[in-house]
Every structure is written in C-alpha cells, then in structure tokens.
Amino acid sequence: MALLHRIESFQEVVKEQGWAGALLFYSRDVFYYTGTSQPSYLAVLPDDYFLFVRSGHDFALREAFIDKERIREERRLEKISRKIFTKLESKKIATELDMLPAVQ
C-alpha cells in the first residue's frame, strides 16, 4: 500500500540519522503517517513502529490504514518509553520538541 510507504521512508531517515527511534504526537503528523487523528503517540523505530492511542482507541482502529496489531491503547508517555525505548542500544530519540510539554 502506498500510504504505508510513508512510514517506511521515515524509518529510512531514522536509520540514516542513527536514532533509536522517533516519537511523533502532533495530530497532523500522526494523521499523515497513520490515517487517524485521534490523540496518539507514534513511535517509529528503524525496523518497527507502534501507534499508542491516548483516547478514541476504537475510532483509531477504524480510521487508521496501518496494521491494527500495531495500534495499542496507552495514555502515559512514561509507559510507552519503558516499553519501546529502554531496550534500544542508541538512546537518541527524535521528536517534535516545539510541541512537547516541558513536564514530559
């Protein structure tokens, strides 16, 4: 599917930059890569990706064009970080810093 190529292209950037992954949460970015505008975190790793939906999990399952097995319900960024990023060798994680609240 051509739309899934968007994530694959982004994964190539993650690999080229040597990042452990990237975390997207700005609704327009998440929508571009997944097809859902539900409040979510999109974790993109060099060889994998997951969408963690903060609210509207059922809507996200219906709207998104990504594999449903990659969509999980999770609201807490700390839990997502522990599940995804703590096992990675490189600790560089790209994100949308201008959109991340200081508390997080």
C-alpha positions as CSV (number, residue, x, y, z in Angstrom):
1,M,0.0,0.0,0.0
2,A,1.4,3.4,-1.0
3,L,0.4,5.0,2.3
4,L,2.5,2.6,4.3
5,H,5.5,3.8,2.3
6,R,5.3,7.0,4.3
7,I,6.4,5.2,7.5
8,E,8.9,3.1,5.6
9,S,10.5,6.3,4.3
10,F,10.6,7.8,7.7
11,Q,12.2,4.6,9.0
12,E,15.0,5.1,6.5
13,V,15.6,8.6,7.9
14,V,15.7,7.2,11.4
15,K,18.3,4.6,10.3
16,E,20.4,7.2,8.4
17,Q,20.5,9.6,11.4
18,G,21.4,6.8,13.8
19,W,18.5,7.4,16.0
20,A,17.0,4.7,18.3
21,G,13.6,6.0,17.0
22,A,11.3,8.9,16.7
23,L,8.2,9.8,18.7
24,L,5.5,11.8,16.9
25,F,2.4,13.2,18.6
26,Y,1.4,16.3,16.7
27,S,-2.0,15.4,15.3
28,R,-1.2,16.4,11.7
29,D,2.0,14.3,11.7
30,V,0.2,11.3,13.3
31,F,-2.6,11.6,10.7
32,Y,-0.1,11.8,7.8
33,Y,1.6,8.6,8.8
34,T,-1.3,6.6,10.1
35,G,-4.6,7.9,8.9
36,T,-6.1,8.7,12.3
37,S,-6.4,12.0,14.0
38,Q,-7.1,10.5,17.4
39,P,-4.8,11.8,20.2
40,S,-1.8,9.4,19.9
41,Y,1.9,8.8,20.1
42,L,3.5,7.3,17.0
43,A,6.7,5.5,17.9
44,V,8.8,4.9,14.8
45,L,11.9,2.6,15.2
46,P,14.3,1.7,12.4
47,D,12.6,-1.6,11.8
48,D,9.2,-1.3,13.6
49,Y,6.5,1.1,14.6
50,F,3.6,1.4,17.0
51,L,0.7,3.8,17.5
52,F,-0.2,4.4,21.1
53,V,-3.7,5.9,21.3
54,R,-4.4,8.2,24.2
55,S,-8.2,8.4,23.6
56,G,-10.5,7.2,21.0
57,H,-8.9,3.7,20.6
58,D,-12.0,2.3,18.8
59,F,-12.0,5.2,16.4
60,A,-8.3,4.8,15.7
61,L,-8.8,1.1,14.9
62,R,-11.5,2.0,12.3
63,E,-9.7,5.0,10.8
64,A,-6.1,4.1,10.6
65,F,-4.6,2.5,7.5
66,I,-1.7,0.9,9.4
67,D,-1.8,-2.7,10.7
68,K,-4.3,-3.0,13.6
69,E,-1.9,-5.1,15.5
70,R,0.4,-2.1,15.8
71,I,-2.3,0.1,17.5
72,R,-2.3,0.0,21.2
73,E,-4.2,1.9,23.9
74,E,-1.9,3.8,26.2
75,R,-2.1,7.3,27.6
76,R,1.1,7.6,29.6
77,L,4.3,8.6,27.8
78,E,6.4,7.1,30.6
79,K,5.0,3.6,30.0
80,I,5.5,3.9,26.2
81,S,9.1,5.0,26.7
82,R,9.7,2.0,29.0
83,K,8.0,-0.5,26.6
84,I,9.8,0.8,23.4
85,F,12.9,2.8,24.0
86,T,14.6,1.3,27.1
87,K,15.7,-1.8,25.2
88,L,17.4,0.0,22.4
89,E,21.2,0.4,22.2
90,S,21.2,4.0,20.9
91,K,19.4,6.4,23.2
92,K,18.9,9.2,20.7
93,I,15.2,9.7,20.1
94,A,13.9,12.3,17.7
95,T,10.7,14.2,18.5
96,E,8.8,17.3,17.8
97,L,10.4,19.4,20.5
98,D,8.5,22.5,19.8
99,M,5.3,20.6,20.7
100,L,6.4,18.6,23.7
101,P,5.2,20.0,27.1
102,A,8.2,20.6,29.5
103,V,6.7,18.2,32.0
104,Q,7.1,15.3,29.6
